[in-house]
Amino acid sequence: MGAQEYDYEINAYAVYFDVVTPSQVEETIEIDLTSHTNLSQYVIYTDYPVEDPRAVLDLQSGVKPVNVTVREVLGGTNAVYMSFPNLGPGESARIRLTFTTRGMITEDEGKKQFTYYIRFSQPVGLFHMQLVVPKGYAVLSPIIPSPDRVESSTSRLLLEWTRRDLRAGDEFYFIVGFSGEITTPSQPSPLLYVGTFLVGLLIGGGSVYGYILYHERKREEEKTHLRSDEEKILALLREGPVLQSELADKLGVSKAKVSIILREMEEKGLITRIKEGRTYRVFLRE
């Protein structure tokens, strides 16, 4: 399908996550688009709560206000409707939406874990994701996929991923593990806040930022990390097919993590997913 067959062309799509507390994340989404028709609304969907949403429209002529409405749709998914002054054919703009959310960080085997999943329904020229972890936390394995850029300072650790020329149906999932908040001395050594690159996992040195790059062992890390949850899902499916939207509640994990696990299981030939409304019904493959 060519770009003209869509109502608009997405030149760039960026999402920024700022970990505020172990339970709160501030999310900002920026969509740079060019309209092919008269466009006055844009909708995004998220499986997480949307609190205090605010948005603006950046045009060459200046910044315009955007009216934001959030409604819950099938399966507990939230639809975020953004209404703005009309964009005519060929007109470009950038939509910026910011809100606070919960549930993206879960507890897993004694450490915290950030998970995010996204699937694009049309081509995207550039996709960029950024995660900011504040000081006082140590980043741990797994980090999936390996970041394209890492920047550390005395106040934060920043991880970035970039993908280009995406096709309709392309999907990505991200997992970043990190420790709980670390208590530091009143006069901490500068080493406590220095971002450190290690080929391995820093456990004893939890007072620094541990960063793991296991390029050659990435697939093995993924399998080890997901195996126990796969076994739980297989046990549930032996009792009969289950809606994907219900698995998160049954397992006590985020919907994004369930999507990641099911994608892995489908690739291994363990399960089959059949579209049902806005979710999937999951079957055990015999």
Backbone torsions as a table, in degrees:
resi	resn	phi	psi	omega
1	MET	NA	128.0	-179.1
2	GLY	-78.3	165.4	-177.2
3	ALA	-60.3	-35.2	-178.0
4	GLN	-66.8	-16.6	179.3
5	GLU	-80.9	-6.9	173.3
6	TYR	-100.4	157.3	178.6
7	ASP	-67.9	-22.9	-179.9
8	TYR	-154.4	160.1	176.2
9	GLU	-107.4	129.8	178.3
10	ILE	-91.8	106.5	179.6
11	ASN	-74.9	-39.4	179.8
12	ALA	-153.4	144.6	178.2
13	TYR	-134.4	118.5	-177.9
14	ALA	-125.2	142.6	176.5
15	VAL	-133.2	132.5	-176.3
16	TYR	-121.9	128.7	178.7
17	PHE	-117.0	128.5	178.0
18	ASP	-120.5	109.8	-179.7
19	VAL	-71.3	111.7	-178.8
20	VAL	-87.5	-50.3	175.5
21	THR	-141.1	171.5	177.5
22	PRO	-58.2	-19.6	-179.1
23	SER	-110.5	-9.4	-175.7
24	GLN	-124.3	135.8	176.5
25	VAL	-131.7	133.1	172.5
26	GLU	-93.2	125.5	-177.3
27	GLU	-114.9	132.8	175.0
28	THR	-124.6	129.6	179.0
29	ILE	-117.4	129.7	177.0
30	GLU	-121.0	123.8	179.2
31	ILE	-118.6	115.9	177.0
32	ASP	-97.8	113.7	-173.7
33	LEU	-135.5	162.0	174.0
34	THR	-124.4	123.6	-176.1
35	SER	-78.5	143.1	174.2
36	HIS	-106.9	-1.6	-179.1
37	THR	-149.3	-169.3	172.9
38	ASN	-78.5	117.3	-173.7
39	LEU	-124.2	126.1	-179.8
40	SER	-136.0	8.0	178.2
41	GLN	-150.4	144.7	175.5
42	TYR	-135.6	139.4	-176.6
43	VAL	-125.4	134.1	170.4
44	ILE	-121.6	158.0	179.9
45	TYR	-122.4	141.9	178.5
46	THR	-144.1	145.9	178.1
47	ASP	-87.0	2.9	-175.4
48	TYR	-114.1	161.6	177.6
49	PRO	-61.2	148.7	177.4
50	VAL	-120.2	110.6	-177.0
51	GLU	-118.7	139.1	178.1
52	ASP	51.5	53.9	179.8
53	PRO	-75.3	141.3	174.0
54	ARG	-147.6	146.6	-174.9
55	ALA	-148.1	155.3	175.2
56	VAL	-138.3	160.9	177.0
57	LEU	-116.9	118.1	178.9
58	ASP	-92.0	118.3	176.8
59	LEU	-119.4	166.8	175.6
60	GLN	-61.4	-29.8	-178.2
61	SER	-83.5	-7.3	179.9
62	GLY	137.9	-173.1	-178.0
63	VAL	-97.3	129.7	-179.5
64	LYS	-113.6	149.3	178.1
65	PRO	-72.6	152.6	177.9
66	VAL	-125.9	131.3	176.5
67	ASN	-87.3	125.8	-176.2
68	VAL	-113.0	128.7	176.1
69	THR	-128.1	133.8	-180.0
70	VAL	-114.7	129.2	177.8
71	ARG	-133.6	142.0	176.4
72	GLU	-84.0	132.1	178.9
73	VAL	-116.4	-169.4	-173.3
74	LEU	-54.1	136.8	174.7
75	GLY	78.3	15.9	179.3
76	GLY	81.0	5.4	178.1
77	THR	-75.4	140.4	176.6
78	ASN	-98.3	129.9	173.9
79	ALA	-100.4	127.4	179.8
80	VAL	-108.0	109.5	-179.0
81	TYR	-95.1	125.6	179.0
82	MET	-117.9	114.9	-179.4
83	SER	-107.6	136.1	-173.5
84	PHE	-149.3	169.6	177.3
85	PRO	-55.4	143.4	-173.3
86	ASN	-58.5	135.4	171.5
87	LEU	-102.8	126.7	179.2
88	GLY	-85.2	169.2	178.7
89	PRO	-55.4	130.9	179.7
90	GLY	85.4	-4.6	-179.0
91	GLU	-86.6	136.0	-179.1
92	SER	-108.4	151.2	179.3
93	ALA	-159.7	166.9	175.3
94	ARG	-124.2	124.6	176.6
95	ILE	-96.7	130.4	178.0
96	ARG	-123.1	117.0	-179.7
97	LEU	-116.8	131.4	177.4
98	THR	-129.0	137.3	176.5
99	PHE	-156.3	166.2	176.0
100	THR	-102.0	140.9	-178.6
101	THR	-138.9	166.1	179.3
102	ARG	-133.7	159.4	174.7
103	GLY	96.2	-6.9	179.4
104	MET	-78.3	-20.1	179.0
105	ILE	-110.8	121.8	-179.0
106	THR	-121.9	165.4	177.2
107	GLU	-93.8	130.9	-179.1
108	ASP	-142.5	110.6	177.6
109	GLU	53.4	46.1	174.2
110	GLY	83.5	0.0	176.5
111	LYS	-132.6	160.6	-178.9
112	LYS	-87.3	153.8	-175.7
113	GLN	-144.2	126.7	175.6
114	PHE	-94.4	131.5	177.4
115	THR	-131.7	143.2	178.9
116	TYR	-149.2	136.4	179.9
117	TYR	-131.8	138.8	177.4
118	ILE	-145.0	141.3	177.1
119	ARG	-131.8	133.5	-177.2
120	PHE	-100.2	133.8	-178.1
121	SER	-92.4	-4.9	176.9
122	GLN	-151.1	166.4	-177.8
123	PRO	-59.8	149.2	178.3
124	VAL	-135.5	130.1	-178.6
125	GLY	-67.0	-45.2	-177.5
126	LEU	-144.4	129.6	174.6
127	PHE	-116.0	130.6	-178.8
128	HIS	-132.4	133.5	175.8
129	MET	-128.4	141.1	179.8
130	GLN	-135.4	134.0	176.3
131	LEU	-122.7	127.5	178.2
132	VAL	-113.2	120.1	177.4
133	VAL	-106.3	126.3	-176.3
134	PRO	-72.8	166.3	177.6
135	LYS	-62.8	155.7	-178.7
136	GLY	94.5	0.3	177.4
137	TYR	-124.5	143.5	176.9
138	ALA	-106.8	124.4	178.3
139	VAL	-76.0	131.1	-175.4
140	LEU	-124.5	167.2	172.1
141	SER	-69.6	144.1	6.5
142	PRO	-89.1	150.7	167.4
143	ILE	-122.6	107.0	-173.3
144	ILE	-130.4	124.0	-10.7
145	PRO	-78.0	176.2	177.7
146	SER	-63.8	132.9	-178.6
147	PRO	-64.3	153.0	174.8
148	ASP	-82.8	-22.9	-178.9
149	ARG	-151.1	140.8	176.3
150	VAL	-133.4	135.0	179.0
151	GLU	-136.0	128.9	-178.5
152	SER	-120.7	151.5	176.0
153	SER	-148.6	-175.2	-179.7
154	THR	-72.6	-11.9	-175.5
155	SER	-115.5	-12.2	-174.9
156	ARG	-166.3	167.6	169.7
157	LEU	-125.9	126.9	-176.1
158	LEU	-113.2	130.2	177.1
159	LEU	-121.4	138.1	-177.6
160	GLU	-133.2	145.6	175.5
161	TRP	-131.8	141.9	179.3
162	THR	-136.7	136.2	175.8
163	ARG	-134.3	144.5	-176.9
164	ARG	-122.1	156.9	173.6
165	ASP	52.1	59.3	-179.8
166	LEU	-81.3	148.6	177.6
167	ARG	-104.0	162.7	175.7
168	ALA	-60.3	131.8	-178.7
169	GLY	96.9	-12.4	176.9
170	ASP	-63.9	138.3	-179.5
171	GLU	-136.7	152.8	-177.6
172	PHE	-139.2	146.4	174.0
173	TYR	-135.0	145.1	-175.2
174	PHE	-129.5	136.2	175.0
175	ILE	-131.6	128.6	175.1
176	VAL	-134.6	119.8	177.1
177	GLY	-93.2	145.5	174.2
178	PHE	-153.6	157.4	-175.9
179	SER	-79.1	171.0	173.4
180	GLY	-70.4	174.2	-176.9
181	GLU	-62.4	139.5	-176.7
182	ILE	-105.2	131.8	176.4
183	THR	-86.5	125.7	-177.1
184	THR	-110.0	156.5	178.7
185	PRO	-62.7	164.4	-179.5
186	SER	-65.9	-27.5	175.7
187	GLN	-123.7	76.1	-173.7
188	PRO	-69.5	148.8	173.4
189	SER	-69.4	145.1	176.7
190	PRO	-57.1	-25.3	-179.3
191	LEU	-63.8	-22.0	-179.2
192	LEU	-64.9	-23.8	-174.6
193	TYR	-115.5	11.3	-178.8
194	VAL	-88.6	128.9	176.2
195	GLY	-70.6	126.0	-173.7
196	THR	-119.3	129.8	175.7
197	PHE	-90.1	124.5	179.4
198	LEU	-131.6	139.5	170.1
199	VAL	-91.9	83.4	-175.0
200	GLY	148.6	-173.8	-173.7
201	LEU	-111.5	124.0	178.4
202	LEU	-87.6	112.9	175.8
203	ILE	-111.4	-53.5	179.5
204	GLY	-63.9	-33.1	-179.6
205	GLY	-93.8	50.9	-176.4
206	GLY	-67.9	-6.6	-179.2
207	SER	-89.2	6.2	173.0
208	VAL	-121.0	168.1	174.9
209	TYR	-76.4	115.9	176.2
210	GLY	-93.5	131.4	-180.0
211	TYR	-131.2	127.9	-171.8
212	ILE	-114.6	126.0	174.4
213	LEU	-122.7	99.6	179.6
214	TYR	-112.1	67.5	-176.9
215	HIS	-56.4	-48.5	-173.8
216	GLU	-75.5	-13.4	-178.6
217	ARG	-117.0	15.5	-173.6
218	LYS	-58.7	-46.8	-177.6
219	ARG	-63.7	-38.3	179.8
220	GLU	-66.5	-37.0	176.6
221	GLU	-62.1	-43.3	-179.1
222	GLU	-61.2	-45.4	-177.8
223	LYS	-62.6	-43.6	-179.7
224	THR	-62.9	-42.4	-176.4
225	HIS	-67.4	-38.3	-173.6
226	LEU	-89.8	-11.9	-169.6
227	ARG	-60.1	-44.9	-176.0
228	SER	-65.3	-38.3	177.6
229	ASP	-69.4	-34.4	176.1
230	GLU	-60.4	-42.3	-179.8
231	GLU	-62.9	-37.6	177.8
232	LYS	-65.8	-41.1	179.5
233	ILE	-66.6	-42.1	178.1
234	LEU	-59.8	-39.6	178.7
235	ALA	-63.4	-40.6	178.3
236	LEU	-66.6	-40.8	-177.2
237	LEU	-70.9	-23.2	176.2
238	ARG	-65.6	-19.9	177.4
239	GLU	-88.0	-8.0	178.9
240	GLY	137.0	163.5	179.9
241	PRO	-59.1	148.5	-177.5
242	VAL	-135.3	142.2	174.2
243	LEU	-68.8	137.5	179.7
244	GLN	-57.9	-37.0	-178.9
245	SER	-65.7	-20.2	-179.8
246	GLU	-89.6	-19.8	-175.7
247	LEU	-65.4	-34.7	180.0
248	ALA	-60.4	-43.1	179.0
249	ASP	-67.1	-40.6	-178.5
250	LYS	-67.0	-34.5	-177.8
251	LEU	-92.6	-17.7	-177.5
252	GLY	73.4	31.5	178.5
253	VAL	-126.6	173.3	-178.4
254	SER	-73.0	157.0	177.4
255	LYS	-64.6	-33.8	178.2
256	ALA	-63.7	-41.1	179.9
257	LYS	-66.9	-37.9	176.9
258	VAL	-60.5	-42.7	178.6
259	SER	-60.0	-41.0	179.0
260	ILE	-63.0	-48.1	-177.1
261	ILE	-63.3	-45.2	-177.8
262	LEU	-65.4	-35.8	176.8
263	ARG	-60.8	-44.3	178.2
264	GLU	-62.5	-43.9	-177.8
265	MET	-66.4	-36.2	178.6
266	GLU	-66.7	-40.6	178.4
267	GLU	-64.1	-31.3	178.9
268	LYS	-82.4	-5.0	179.8
269	GLY	78.6	21.0	-178.4
270	LEU	-86.7	-29.2	-175.5
271	ILE	-137.3	168.7	172.3
272	THR	-129.9	137.4	177.0
273	ARG	-115.3	132.5	178.3
274	ILE	-119.4	127.9	-177.8
275	LYS	-60.1	132.7	178.5
276	GLU	-144.4	98.3	-174.6
277	GLY	69.0	-129.5	178.6
278	ARG	-95.0	4.5	179.6
279	THR	-126.0	-167.1	178.3
280	TYR	-128.7	148.3	168.6
281	ARG	-97.5	129.0	-173.3
282	VAL	-102.5	129.0	-179.2
283	PHE	-118.5	146.1	172.4
284	LEU	-77.1	127.5	179.7
285	ARG	-82.7	122.7	-178.2
286	GLU	-79.7	NA	NA
